[in-house]
Amino acid sequence: MESVDIFSTAAESLPIEAIEPIEPSDLTVSNLQRFLESLLPAIRSLAFNIVVCIVIYLIGNKLIKLADRMTKRALERTQADPGLIRFLGSAVDFALRVFLISMILGQLGVNTASVVTVLGTLMLAIGMSLQGSLANVAGGILLLITHPFRVGHYIICDYGEGTVTSIGLVYTILTTKDNCVLTIPNSEISNCAVTNCGENPQRRVDLITGIGYSSDLRRAKEILREISEGCQYVLKDRPVSVFVDSLGDSSVNLGLFCYVSSADYLAAKWELTEAIKLRFDEEGIEIPFPQMDVHMCT
C-alpha cells in the first residue's frame, strides 16, 4: 500500500494531465510500465529546460565577462580613478548576474516577479539600516568622479591636513606631518572646503619677517634675495619678490615670495626661515620682539 501512495503522490505533483490513475488492484508490471511512460514527456521537458538553462548560463557568463572588460576599458580611457573603476565594474557585474539568474529561473517556470519583489524589499531594508554608510559611499563616488584631490596630494580641510594615502568608497585616509593616520568619512570631506596643496607641481613660499626701524632696510632686502638665491629648493626659473609688506607699530615688515616644488615646500620654508635669522644676526639686522618696560617707584 505504501508503494501505491508514493506513486500517486508523484503523479499528482507533476503538471501532466495525461497521467492515468493506478488502482491498488491494478498494480502490475504493465501498469507500472504505462505509468513510467506517462512520465516521459515531463522528464523530457525538464531535461530540455535544464539544458537550455545551462546554455543560457554559459553564454550569459561569457557576455558578462565581455561587458566587464568593455566597461573597464571605457573607464580607463577617461582616466578614471582605479577605485571608481573597481566599484563601477562590480556594480555592472552584479546587475548583469542578477538579470542572468532571473532568466534562468524564468526558464524553469519560477515566477520572477515575486523574486524581484522580495529582492527589492530586502535592498530597501538594507538601505534604511545603512543610511550613514550609503552617504559615505555616495561621497566616495563623488570624490572619485570630480577629483578635488588625488592620492599623494597634500590637502588641508576642516578635519585636519596631511598627505592623501587612500580614497576609498567609505573613508579617505590622510597621513599627517607627524606620521599619524587621519580617517575622514567621505560624506564629511566631500561637503567641506578643501585646500589642495599638491594639485600644482610648484608652490609659492610666503615669508614675512620684521626688522627694526633703525635697521638698514636696503641691506635687509639684499640679504633676503641672497638667501633665496642660495637656497637649494628655490626654483631659479621663477621670479623672486622681496618687498616691504607693511609698517608695523614696532617693526618694518618685509616679505619674501619664491617658488619651490610642492614636495619640497616644508623643507624650503624651514631652511629659509633659519637662514634669515642667522644672516640677520650676522649682519646686525634687528628683529624686534614685544617687550615691556617696568618702572618701580620707591
C-alpha positions as protocol buffer text, in pm:
chain_id: "A"
residue {
  index: 1
  type: MET
  ca { x: 0 y: 0 z: 0 }
}
residue {
  index: 2
  type: GLU
  ca { x: 287 y: 238 z: 73 }
}
residue {
  index: 3
  type: SER
  ca { x: 424 y: 196 z: -280 }
}
residue {
  index: 4
  type: VAL
  ca { x: 90 y: 283 z: -432 }
}
residue {
  index: 5
  type: ASP
  ca { x: 65 y: 603 z: -222 }
}
residue {
  index: 6
  type: ILE
  ca { x: 414 y: 715 z: -330 }
}
residue {
  index: 7
  type: PHE
  ca { x: 333 y: 672 z: -699 }
}
residue {
  index: 8
  type: SER
  ca { x: 3 y: 853 z: -659 }
}
residue {
  index: 9
  type: THR
  ca { x: 175 y: 1144 z: -485 }
}
residue {
  index: 10
  type: ALA
  ca { x: 444 y: 1168 z: -757 }
}
residue {
  index: 11
  type: ALA
  ca { x: 178 y: 1163 z: -1028 }
}
residue {
  index: 12
  type: GLU
  ca { x: -22 y: 1440 z: -860 }
}
residue {
  index: 13
  type: SER
  ca { x: 288 y: 1663 z: -819 }
}
residue {
  index: 14
  type: LEU
  ca { x: 373 y: 1653 z: -1191 }
}
residue {
  index: 15
  type: PRO
  ca { x: 197 y: 1902 z: -1423 }
}
residue {
  index: 16
  type: ILE
  ca { x: 74 y: 1630 z: -1659 }
}
residue {
  index: 17
  type: GLU
  ca { x: -287 y: 1588 z: -1738 }
}
residue {
  index: 18
  type: ALA
  ca { x: -238 y: 1259 z: -1924 }
}
residue {
  index: 19
  type: ILE
  ca { x: -126 y: 1058 z: -1619 }
}
residue {
  index: 20
  type: GLU
  ca { x: -368 y: 776 z: -1563 }
}
residue {
  index: 21
  type: PRO
  ca { x: -454 y: 688 z: -1204 }
}
residue {
  index: 22
  type: ILE
  ca { x: -347 y: 346 z: -1078 }
}
residue {
  index: 23
  type: GLU
  ca { x: -573 y: 150 z: -853 }
}
residue {
  index: 24
  type: PRO
  ca { x: -421 y: -79 z: -590 }
}
residue {
  index: 25
  type: SER
  ca { x: -574 y: -378 z: -762 }
}
residue {
  index: 26
  type: ASP
  ca { x: -410 y: -280 z: -1095 }
}
residue {
  index: 27
  type: LEU
  ca { x: -53 y: -276 z: -958 }
}
residue {
  index: 28
  type: THR
  ca { x: 106 y: -492 z: -1223 }
}
residue {
  index: 29
  type: VAL
  ca { x: 419 y: -474 z: -1435 }
}
residue {
  index: 30
  type: SER
  ca { x: 228 y: -349 z: -1736 }
}
residue {
  index: 31
  type: ASN
  ca { x: 58 y: -78 z: -1532 }
}
residue {
  index: 32
  type: LEU
  ca { x: 393 y: 34 z: -1387 }
}
residue {
  index: 33
  type: GLN
  ca { x: 539 y: 47 z: -1736 }
}
residue {
  index: 34
  type: ARG
  ca { x: 245 y: 252 z: -1858 }
}
residue {
  index: 35
  type: PHE
  ca { x: 286 y: 489 z: -1559 }
}
residue {
  index: 36
  type: LEU
  ca { x: 656 y: 541 z: -1631 }
}
residue {
  index: 37
  type: GLU
  ca { x: 581 y: 602 z: -1998 }
}
residue {
  index: 38
  type: SER
  ca { x: 333 y: 870 z: -1896 }
}
residue {
  index: 39
  type: LEU
  ca { x: 616 y: 1046 z: -1708 }
}
residue {
  index: 40
  type: LEU
  ca { x: 845 y: 1057 z: -2011 }
}
residue {
  index: 41
  type: PRO
  ca { x: 702 y: 1383 z: -2157 }
}
residue {
  index: 42
  type: ALA
  ca { x: 754 y: 1562 z: -1825 }
}
residue {
  index: 43
  type: ILE
  ca { x: 1106 y: 1422 z: -1791 }
}
residue {
  index: 44
  type: ARG
  ca { x: 1191 y: 1526 z: -2147 }
}
residue {
  index: 45
  type: SER
  ca { x: 1056 y: 1876 z: -2081 }
}
residue {
  index: 46
  type: LEU
  ca { x: 1253 y: 1905 z: -1757 }
}
residue {
  index: 47
  type: ALA
  ca { x: 1571 y: 1780 z: -1923 }
}
residue {
  index: 48
  type: PHE
  ca { x: 1521 y: 2024 z: -2211 }
}
residue {
  index: 49
  type: ASN
  ca { x: 1474 y: 2315 z: -1969 }
}
residue {
  index: 50
  type: ILE
  ca { x: 1787 y: 2215 z: -1777 }
}
residue {
  index: 51
  type: VAL
  ca { x: 1991 y: 2203 z: -2098 }
}
residue {
  index: 52
  type: VAL
  ca { x: 1854 y: 2543 z: -2202 }
}
residue {
  index: 53
  type: CYS
  ca { x: 1941 y: 2685 z: -1859 }
}
residue {
  index: 54
  type: ILE
  ca { x: 2296 y: 2552 z: -1887 }
}
residue {
  index: 55
  type: VAL
  ca { x: 2331 y: 2709 z: -2233 }
}
residue {
  index: 56
  type: ILE
  ca { x: 2188 y: 3040 z: -2104 }
}
residue {
  index: 57
  type: TYR
  ca { x: 2434 y: 3036 z: -1812 }
}
residue {
  index: 58
  type: LEU
  ca { x: 2739 y: 2961 z: -2029 }
}
residue {
  index: 59
  type: ILE
  ca { x: 2653 y: 3223 z: -2290 }
}
residue {
  index: 60
  type: GLY
  ca { x: 2548 y: 3477 z: -2026 }
}
residue {
  index: 61
  type: ASN
  ca { x: 2868 y: 3424 z: -1826 }
}
residue {
  index: 62
  type: LYS
  ca { x: 3075 y: 3490 z: -2138 }
}
residue {
  index: 63
  type: LEU
  ca { x: 2877 y: 3804 z: -2218 }
}
residue {
  index: 64
  type: ILE
  ca { x: 2911 y: 3932 z: -1860 }
}
residue {
  index: 65
  type: LYS
  ca { x: 3290 y: 3891 z: -1871 }
}
residue {
  index: 66
  type: LEU
  ca { x: 3296 y: 4072 z: -2206 }
}
residue {
  index: 67
  type: ALA
  ca { x: 3084 y: 4355 z: -2063 }
}
residue {
  index: 68
  type: ASP
  ca { x: 3317 y: 4381 z: -1762 }
}
residue {
  index: 69
  type: ARG
  ca { x: 3621 y: 4417 z: -1988 }
}
residue {
  index: 70
  type: MET
  ca { x: 3449 y: 4675 z: -2209 }
}
residue {
  index: 71
  type: THR
  ca { x: 3338 y: 4877 z: -1904 }
}
residue {
  index: 72
  type: LYS
  ca { x: 3689 y: 4871 z: -1758 }
}
residue {
  index: 73
  type: ARG
  ca { x: 3848 y: 4981 z: -2086 }
}
residue {
  index: 74
  type: ALA
  ca { x: 3595 y: 5260 z: -2135 }
}
residue {
  index: 75
  type: LEU
  ca { x: 3659 y: 5395 z: -1784 }
}
residue {
  index: 76
  type: GLU
  ca { x: 4036 y: 5367 z: -1826 }
}
residue {
  index: 77
  type: ARG
  ca { x: 4015 y: 5580 z: -2142 }
}
residue {
  index: 78
  type: THR
  ca { x: 3854 y: 5855 z: -1934 }
}
residue {
  index: 79
  type: GLN
  ca { x: 4143 y: 5827 z: -1683 }
}
residue {
  index: 80
  type: ALA
  ca { x: 3900 y: 5747 z: -1402 }
}
residue {
  index: 81
  type: ASP
  ca { x: 4031 y: 5664 z: -1057 }
}
residue {
  index: 82
  type: PRO
  ca { x: 4115 y: 5293 z: -1004 }
}
residue {
  index: 83
  type: GLY
  ca { x: 3878 y: 5281 z: -706 }
}
residue {
  index: 84
  type: LEU
  ca { x: 3592 y: 5411 z: -919 }
}
residue {
  index: 85
  type: ILE
  ca { x: 3674 y: 5160 z: -1194 }
}
residue {
  index: 86
  type: ARG
  ca { x: 3658 y: 4871 z: -946 }
}
residue {
  index: 87
  type: PHE
  ca { x: 3331 y: 4994 z: -794 }
}
residue {
  index: 88
  type: LEU
  ca { x: 3151 y: 5051 z: -1124 }
}
residue {
  index: 89
  type: GLY
  ca { x: 3286 y: 4721 z: -1259 }
}
residue {
  index: 90
  type: SER
  ca { x: 3148 y: 4537 z: -956 }
}
residue {
  index: 91
  type: ALA
  ca { x: 2812 y: 4716 z: -986 }
}
residue {
  index: 92
  type: VAL
  ca { x: 2778 y: 4625 z: -1356 }
}
residue {
  index: 93
  type: ASP
  ca { x: 2880 y: 4265 z: -1286 }
}
residue {
  index: 94
  type: PHE
  ca { x: 2625 y: 4234 z: -1003 }
}
residue {
  index: 95
  type: ALA
  ca { x: 2338 y: 4380 z: -1209 }
}
residue {
  index: 96
  type: LEU
  ca { x: 2411 y: 4154 z: -1508 }
}
residue {
  index: 97
  type: ARG
  ca { x: 2434 y: 3842 z: -1292 }
}
residue {
  index: 98
  type: VAL
  ca { x: 2103 y: 3922 z: -1124 }
}
residue {
  index: 99
  type: PHE
  ca { x: 1948 y: 3954 z: -1471 }
}
residue {
  index: 100
  type: LEU
  ca { x: 2107 y: 3621 z: -1575 }
}
residue {
  index: 101
  type: ILE
  ca { x: 1971 y: 3443 z: -1268 }
}
residue {
  index: 102
  type: SER
  ca { x: 1622 y: 3582 z: -1334 }
}
residue {
  index: 103
  type: MET
  ca { x: 1637 y: 3447 z: -1691 }
}
residue {
  index: 104
  type: ILE
  ca { x: 1734 y: 3101 z: -1566 }
}
residue {
  index: 105
  type: LEU
  ca { x: 1458 y: 3100 z: -1303 }
}
residue {
  index: 106
  type: GLY
  ca { x: 1206 y: 3211 z: -1564 }
}
residue {
  index: 107
  type: GLN
  ca { x: 1310 y: 2926 z: -1791 }
}
residue {
  index: 108
  type: LEU
  ca { x: 1247 y: 2683 z: -1504 }
}
residue {
  index: 109
  type: GLY
  ca { x: 898 y: 2823 z: -1456 }
}
residue {
  index: 110
  type: VAL
  ca { x: 966 y: 3026 z: -1141 }
}
residue {
  index: 111
  type: ASN
  ca { x: 763 y: 3345 z: -1102 }
}
residue {
  index: 112
  type: THR
  ca { x: 1043 y: 3605 z: -1127 }
}
residue {
  index: 113
  type: ALA
  ca { x: 807 y: 3892 z: -1033 }
}
residue {
  index: 114
  type: SER
  ca { x: 784 y: 3762 z: -676 }
}
residue {
  index: 115
  type: VAL
  ca { x: 1162 y: 3716 z: -664 }
}
residue {
  index: 116
  type: VAL
  ca { x: 1216 y: 4075 z: -778 }
}
residue {
  index: 117
  type: THR
  ca { x: 968 y: 4196 z: -517 }
}
residue {
  index: 118
  type: VAL
  ca { x: 1146 y: 4010 z: -238 }
}
residue {
  index: 119
  type: LEU
  ca { x: 1485 y: 4132 z: -360 }
}
residue {
  index: 120
  type: GLY
  ca { x: 1363 y: 4491 z: -379 }
}
residue {
  index: 121
  type: THR
  ca { x: 1220 y: 4474 z: -28 }
}
residue {
  index: 122
  type: LEU
  ca { x: 1547 y: 4329 z: 100 }
}
residue {
  index: 123
  type: MET
  ca { x: 1751 y: 4603 z: -67 }
}
residue {
  index: 124
  type: LEU
  ca { x: 1520 y: 4869 z: 76 }
}
residue {
  index: 125
  type: ALA
  ca { x: 1562 y: 4727 z: 427 }
}
residue {
  index: 126
  type: ILE
  ca { x: 1940 y: 4718 z: 388 }
}
residue {
  index: 127
  type: GLY
  ca { x: 1941 y: 5075 z: 257 }
}
residue {
  index: 128
  type: MET
  ca { x: 1736 y: 5201 z: 550 }
}
residue {
  index: 129
  type: SER
  ca { x: 1971 y: 5036 z: 801 }
}
residue {
  index: 130
  type: LEU
  ca { x: 2286 y: 5164 z: 629 }
}
residue {
  index: 131
  type: GLN
  ca { x: 2191 y: 5525 z: 560 }
}
residue {
  index: 132
  type: GLY
  ca { x: 2516 y: 5667 z: 700 }
}
residue {
  index: 133
  type: SER
  ca { x: 2735 y: 5419 z: 513 }
}
residue {
  index: 134
  type: LEU
  ca { x: 2545 y: 5479 z: 190 }
}
residue {
  index: 135
  type: ALA
  ca { x: 2600 y: 5854 z: 233 }
}
residue {
  index: 136
  type: ASN
  ca { x: 2974 y: 5784 z: 266 }
}
residue {
  index: 137
  type: VAL
  ca { x: 2964 y: 5566 z: -47 }
}
residue {
  index: 138
  type: ALA
  ca { x: 2787 y: 5844 z: -238 }
}
residue {
  index: 139
  type: GLY
  ca { x: 3052 y: 6090 z: -115 }
}
residue {
  index: 140
  type: GLY
  ca { x: 3327 y: 5850 z: -222 }
}
residue {
  index: 141
  type: ILE
  ca { x: 3182 y: 5818 z: -572 }
}
residue {
  index: 142
  type: LEU
  ca { x: 3159 y: 6198 z: -591 }
}
residue {
  index: 143
  type: LEU
  ca { x: 3525 y: 6234 z: -489 }
}
residue {
  index: 144
  type: LEU
  ca { x: 3638 y: 5970 z: -740 }
}
residue {
  index: 145
  type: ILE
  ca { x: 3443 y: 6136 z: -1024 }
}
residue {
  index: 146
  type: THR
  ca { x: 3518 y: 6506 z: -958 }
}
residue {
  index: 147
  type: HIS
  ca { x: 3881 y: 6457 z: -839 }
}
residue {
  index: 148
  type: PRO
  ca { x: 3914 y: 6754 z: -598 }
}
residue {
  index: 149
  type: PHE
  ca { x: 4231 y: 6574 z: -486 }
}
residue {
  index: 150
  type: ARG
  ca { x: 4418 y: 6255 z: -562 }
}
residue {
  index: 151
  type: VAL
  ca { x: 4634 y: 6006 z: -377 }
}
residue {
  index: 152
  type: GLY
  ca { x: 4967 y: 6170 z: -295 }
}
residue {
  index: 153
  type: HIS
  ca { x: 4831 y: 6526 z: -273 }
}
residue {
  index: 154
  type: TYR
  ca { x: 4878 y: 6730 z: 44 }
}
residue {
  index: 155
  type: ILE
  ca { x: 4542 y: 6878 z: 146 }
}
residue {
  index: 156
  type: ILE
  ca { x: 4406 y: 7100 z: 422 }
}
residue {
  index: 157
  type: CYS
  ca { x: 4043 y: 7060 z: 529 }
}
residue {
  index: 158
  type: ASP
  ca { x: 3818 y: 7131 z: 828 }
}
residue {
  index: 159
  type: TYR
  ca { x: 3917 y: 6799 z: 988 }
}
residue {
  index: 160
  type: GLY
  ca { x: 4296 y: 6832 z: 956 }
}
residue {
  index: 161
  type: GLU
  ca { x: 4572 y: 6824 z: 699 }
}
residue {
  index: 162
  type: GLY
  ca { x: 4807 y: 6569 z: 554 }
}
residue {
  index: 163
  type: THR
  ca { x: 4904 y: 6364 z: 250 }
}
residue {
  index: 164
  type: VAL
  ca { x: 4624 y: 6159 z: 92 }
}
residue {
  index: 165
  type: THR
  ca { x: 4718 y: 5791 z: 109 }
}
residue {
  index: 166
  type: SER
  ca { x: 4384 y: 5634 z: 17 }
}
residue {
  index: 167
  type: ILE
  ca { x: 4046 y: 5736 z: -126 }
}
residue {
  index: 168
  type: GLY
  ca { x: 3803 y: 5454 z: -58 }
}
residue {
  index: 169
  type: LEU
  ca { x: 3430 y: 5427 z: -110 }
}
residue {
  index: 170
  type: VAL
  ca { x: 3362 y: 5494 z: 260 }
}
residue {
  index: 171
  type: TYR
  ca { x: 3665 y: 5674 z: 405 }
}
residue {
  index: 172
  type: THR
  ca { x: 3950 y: 5899 z: 291 }
}
residue {
  index: 173
  type: ILE
  ca { x: 4278 y: 5840 z: 476 }
}
residue {
  index: 174
  type: LEU
  ca { x: 4543 y: 6109 z: 533 }
}
residue {
  index: 175
  type: THR
  ca { x: 4893 y: 6078 z: 674 }
}
residue {
  index: 176
  type: THR
  ca { x: 4967 y: 6385 z: 886 }
}
residue {
  index: 177
  type: LYS
  ca { x: 5301 y: 6564 z: 921 }
}
residue {
  index: 178
  type: ASP
  ca { x: 5375 y: 6376 z: 1244 }
}
residue {
  index: 179
  type: ASN
  ca { x: 5307 y: 6042 z: 1067 }
}
residue {
  index: 180
  type: CYS
  ca { x: 4966 y: 5980 z: 1222 }
}
residue {
  index: 181
  type: VAL
  ca { x: 4673 y: 5836 z: 1027 }
}
residue {
  index: 182
  type: LEU
  ca { x: 4365 y: 6058 z: 991 }
}
residue {
  index: 183
  type: THR
  ca { x: 4049 y: 5880 z: 870 }
}
residue {
  index: 184
  type: ILE
  ca { x: 3769 y: 6106 z: 743 }
}
residue {
  index: 185
  type: PRO
  ca { x: 3422 y: 5983 z: 630 }
}
residue {
  index: 186
  type: ASN
  ca { x: 3364 y: 6065 z: 264 }
}
residue {
  index: 187
  type: SER
  ca { x: 3026 y: 6223 z: 338 }
}
residue {
  index: 188
  type: GLU
  ca { x: 3208 y: 6480 z: 555 }
}
residue {
  index: 189
  type: ILE
  ca { x: 3511 y: 6560 z: 340 }
}
residue {
  index: 190
  type: SER
  ca { x: 3300 y: 6586 z: 22 }
}
residue {
  index: 191
  type: ASN
  ca { x: 3089 y: 6860 z: 185 }
}
residue {
  index: 192
  type: CYS
  ca { x: 3365 y: 7079 z: 332 }
}
residue {
  index: 193
  type: ALA
  ca { x: 3618 y: 7324 z: 190 }
}
residue {
  index: 194
  type: VAL
  ca { x: 3943 y: 7152 z: 91 }
}
residue {
  index: 195
  type: THR
  ca { x: 4270 y: 7328 z: 7 }
}
residue {
  index: 196
  type: ASN
  ca { x: 4469 y: 7110 z: -233 }
}
residue {
  index: 197
  type: CYS
  ca { x: 4838 y: 7193 z: -195 }
}
residue {
  index: 198
  type: GLY
  ca { x: 4955 y: 6921 z: -432 }
}
residue {
  index: 199
  type: GLU
  ca { x: 4746 y: 6982 z: -744 }
}
residue {
  index: 200
  type: ASN
  ca { x: 5008 y: 7211 z: -896 }
}
residue {
  index: 201
  type: PRO
  ca { x: 5369 y: 7087 z: -925 }
}
residue {
  index: 202
  type: GLN
  ca { x: 5502 y: 7419 z: -789 }
}
residue {
  index: 203
  type: ARG
  ca { x: 5409 y: 7612 z: -478 }
}
residue {
  index: 204
  type: ARG
  ca { x: 5494 y: 7962 z: -356 }
}
residue {
  index: 205
  type: VAL
  ca { x: 5664 y: 8012 z: -19 }
}
residue {
  index: 206
  type: ASP
  ca { x: 5543 y: 8330 z: 155 }
}
residue {
  index: 207
  type: LEU
  ca { x: 5762 y: 8457 z: 439 }
}
residue {
  index: 208
  type: ILE
  ca { x: 5703 y: 8779 z: 634 }
}
residue {
  index: 209
  type: THR
  ca { x: 5975 y: 8899 z: 873 }
}
residue {
  index: 210
  type: GLY
  ca { x: 6007 y: 9221 z: 1067 }
}
residue {
  index: 211
  type: ILE
  ca { x: 6314 y: 9440 z: 1118 }
}
residue {
  index: 212
  type: GLY
  ca { x: 6366 y: 9736 z: 1346 }
}
residue {
  index: 213
  type: TYR
  ca { x: 6306 y: 10090 z: 1222 }
}
residue {
  index: 214
  type: SER
  ca { x: 6671 y: 10170 z: 1289 }
}
residue {
  index: 215
  type: SER
  ca { x: 6799 y: 9878 z: 1079 }
}
residue {
  index: 216
  type: ASP
  ca { x: 6931 y: 9916 z: 722 }
}
residue {
  index: 217
  type: LEU
  ca { x: 6623 y: 9845 z: 507 }
}
residue {
  index: 218
  type: ARG
  ca { x: 6809 y: 9816 z: 175 }
}
residue {
  index: 219
  type: ARG
  ca { x: 7067 y: 9578 z: 320 }
}
residue {
  index: 220
  type: ALA
  ca { x: 6791 y: 9364 z: 473 }
}
residue {
  index: 221
  type: LYS
  ca { x: 6623 y: 9332 z: 133 }
}
residue {
  index: 222
  type: GLU
  ca { x: 6955 y: 9237 z: -28 }
}
residue {
  index: 223
  type: ILE
  ca { x: 7008 y: 8967 z: 237 }
}
residue {
  index: 224
  type: LEU
  ca { x: 6663 y: 8818 z: 171 }
}
residue {
  index: 225
  type: ARG
  ca { x: 6735 y: 8800 z: -202 }
}
residue {
  index: 226
  type: GLU
  ca { x: 7076 y: 8643 z: -143 }
}
residue {
  index: 227
  type: ILE
  ca { x: 6921 y: 8382 z: 87 }
}
residue {
  index: 228
  type: SER
  ca { x: 6659 y: 8288 z: -173 }
}
residue {
  index: 229
  type: GLU
  ca { x: 6925 y: 8261 z: -444 }
}
residue {
  index: 230
  type: GLY
  ca { x: 7139 y: 8034 z: -227 }
}
residue {
  index: 231
  type: CYS
  ca { x: 6857 y: 7800 z: -121 }
}
residue {
  index: 232
  type: GLN
  ca { x: 6874 y: 7464 z: -296 }
}
residue {
  index: 233
  type: TYR
  ca { x: 6495 y: 7429 z: -309 }
}
residue {
  index: 234
  type: VAL
  ca { x: 6409 y: 7764 z: -469 }
}
residue {
  index: 235
  type: LEU
  ca { x: 6334 y: 7734 z: -843 }
}
residue {
  index: 236
  type: LYS
  ca { x: 6569 y: 7954 z: -1039 }
}
residue {
  index: 237
  type: ASP
  ca { x: 6339 y: 7995 z: -1338 }
}
residue {
  index: 238
  type: ARG
  ca { x: 6059 y: 8150 z: -1132 }
}
residue {
  index: 239
  type: PRO
  ca { x: 6055 y: 8513 z: -1006 }
}
residue {
  index: 240
  type: VAL
  ca { x: 6158 y: 8603 z: -651 }
}
residue {
  index: 241
  type: SER
  ca { x: 5986 y: 8900 z: -485 }
}
residue {
  index: 242
  type: VAL
  ca { x: 6135 y: 9095 z: -193 }
}
residue {
  index: 243
  type: PHE
  ca { x: 5926 y: 9391 z: -75 }
}
residue {
  index: 244
  type: VAL
  ca { x: 5810 y: 9600 z: 217 }
}
residue {
  index: 245
  type: ASP
  ca { x: 5483 y: 9445 z: 324 }
}
residue {
  index: 246
  type: SER
  ca { x: 5375 y: 9691 z: 594 }
}
residue {
  index: 247
  type: LEU
  ca { x: 5492 y: 9939 z: 857 }
}
residue {
  index: 248
  type: GLY
  ca { x: 5402 y: 9794 z: 1193 }
}
residue {
  index: 249
  type: ASP
  ca { x: 5390 y: 9950 z: 1537 }
}
residue {
  index: 250
  type: SER
  ca { x: 5743 y: 9837 z: 1622 }
}
residue {
  index: 251
  type: SER
  ca { x: 5882 y: 9688 z: 1300 }
}
residue {
  index: 252
  type: VAL
  ca { x: 5912 y: 9721 z: 925 }
}
residue {
  index: 253
  type: ASN
  ca { x: 5766 y: 9400 z: 784 }
}
residue {
  index: 254
  type: LEU
  ca { x: 5949 y: 9261 z: 480 }
}
residue {
  index: 255
  type: GLY
  ca { x: 5806 y: 8994 z: 251 }
}
residue {
  index: 256
  type: LEU
  ca { x: 5985 y: 8720 z: 58 }
}
residue {
  index: 257
  type: PHE
  ca { x: 5794 y: 8527 z: -210 }
}
residue {
  index: 258
  type: CYS
  ca { x: 5965 y: 8246 z: -402 }
}
residue {
  index: 259
  type: TYR
  ca { x: 5862 y: 7924 z: -577 }
}
residue {
  index: 260
  type: VAL
  ca { x: 5959 y: 7567 z: -490 }
}
residue {
  index: 261
  type: SER
  ca { x: 5842 y: 7219 z: -585 }
}
residue {
  index: 262
  type: SER
  ca { x: 5528 y: 7122 z: -397 }
}
residue {
  index: 263
  type: ALA
  ca { x: 5704 y: 6821 z: -246 }
}
residue {
  index: 264
  type: ASP
  ca { x: 5981 y: 7047 z: -105 }
}
residue {
  index: 265
  type: TYR
  ca { x: 5755 y: 7316 z: 41 }
}
residue {
  index: 266
  type: LEU
  ca { x: 5805 y: 7245 z: 412 }
}
residue {
  index: 267
  type: ALA
  ca { x: 6179 y: 7178 z: 379 }
}
residue {
  index: 268
  type: ALA
  ca { x: 6225 y: 7503 z: 185 }
}
residue {
  index: 269
  type: LYS
  ca { x: 6021 y: 7707 z: 432 }
}
residue {
  index: 270
  type: TRP
  ca { x: 6216 y: 7575 z: 731 }
}
residue {
  index: 271
  type: GLU
  ca { x: 6553 y: 7630 z: 564 }
}
residue {
  index: 272
  type: LEU
  ca { x: 6472 y: 7984 z: 453 }
}
residue {
  index: 273
  type: THR
  ca { x: 6337 y: 8081 z: 796 }
}
residue {
  index: 274
  type: GLU
  ca { x: 6651 y: 7956 z: 972 }
}
residue {
  index: 275
  type: ALA
  ca { x: 6881 y: 8122 z: 717 }
}
residue {
  index: 276
  type: ILE
  ca { x: 6706 y: 8459 z: 763 }
}
residue {
  index: 277
  type: LYS
  ca { x: 6756 y: 8452 z: 1141 }
}
residue {
  index: 278
  type: LEU
  ca { x: 7123 y: 8355 z: 1115 }
}
residue {
  index: 279
  type: ARG
  ca { x: 7207 y: 8612 z: 845 }
}
residue {
  index: 280
  type: PHE
  ca { x: 7024 y: 8894 z: 1021 }
}
residue {
  index: 281
  type: ASP
  ca { x: 7219 y: 8816 z: 1338 }
}
residue {
  index: 282
  type: GLU
  ca { x: 7548 y: 8820 z: 1144 }
}
residue {
  index: 283
  type: GLU
  ca { x: 7465 y: 9149 z: 969 }
}
residue {
  index: 284
  type: GLY
  ca { x: 7334 y: 9318 z: 1282 }
}
residue {
  index: 285
  type: ILE
  ca { x: 6980 y: 9347 z: 1148 }
}
residue {
  index: 286
  type: GLU
  ca { x: 6745 y: 9374 z: 1443 }
}
residue {
  index: 287
  type: ILE
  ca { x: 6437 y: 9153 z: 1457 }
}
residue {
  index: 288
  type: PRO
  ca { x: 6202 y: 9328 z: 1704 }
}
residue {
  index: 289
  type: PHE
  ca { x: 6006 y: 9136 z: 1964 }
}
residue {
  index: 290
  type: PRO
  ca { x: 5742 y: 9250 z: 2212 }
}
residue {
  index: 291
  type: GLN
  ca { x: 5888 y: 9380 z: 2535 }
}
residue {
  index: 292
  type: MET
  ca { x: 5764 y: 9566 z: 2839 }
}
residue {
  index: 293
  type: ASP
  ca { x: 5944 y: 9826 z: 3050 }
}
residue {
  index: 294
  type: VAL
  ca { x: 5853 y: 9822 z: 3418 }
}
residue {
  index: 295
  type: HIS
  ca { x: 5930 y: 10130 z: 3630 }
}
residue {
  index: 296
  type: MET
  ca { x: 5928 y: 10087 z: 4006 }
}
residue {
  index: 297
  type: CYS
  ca { x: 5870 y: 10383 z: 4231 }
}
residue {
  index: 298
  type: THR
  ca { x: 6030 y: 10387 z: 4574 }
}
